[in-house]
Amino acid sequence: MLTDPLDCPKPGCRSFEVQLYNQEVRELLKQNKHHTRYSDRWADINRQVVQAHDEGEARQLAARRYPPEEGFVISGVSNIH
């Protein structure tokens, strides 16, 4: 697994897996087109590990890195044991 800035160990934090995709990429692929900025892989669920105190903070951190205004959708967050 690649190290990601969202996966930096922090005291008192837990690991969360955030599942997300890009709605704009999905829509373009349905039309046999490609996004000018994001890879076609973003049409599928991608998983990122986030270090946070709780699920809400994990969502906030992921949304900062993958902004909803750019088409990113968080489809789920789960605690990694």
LINTAJO-V718044 format. One record per helix or strand. SS is the DSSP state (H for helix, E for strand). FROM is the first residue (numbers start at 1). LEN is the number of residues. If there is no record, write none. Layout:
[[SS FROM LEN] [SS FROM LEN]]
//
This chain:
[[H 5 3] [E 14 9] [H 23 8] [H 40 4] [E 46 7] [H 55 11] [H 68 3] [E 72 8]]
//
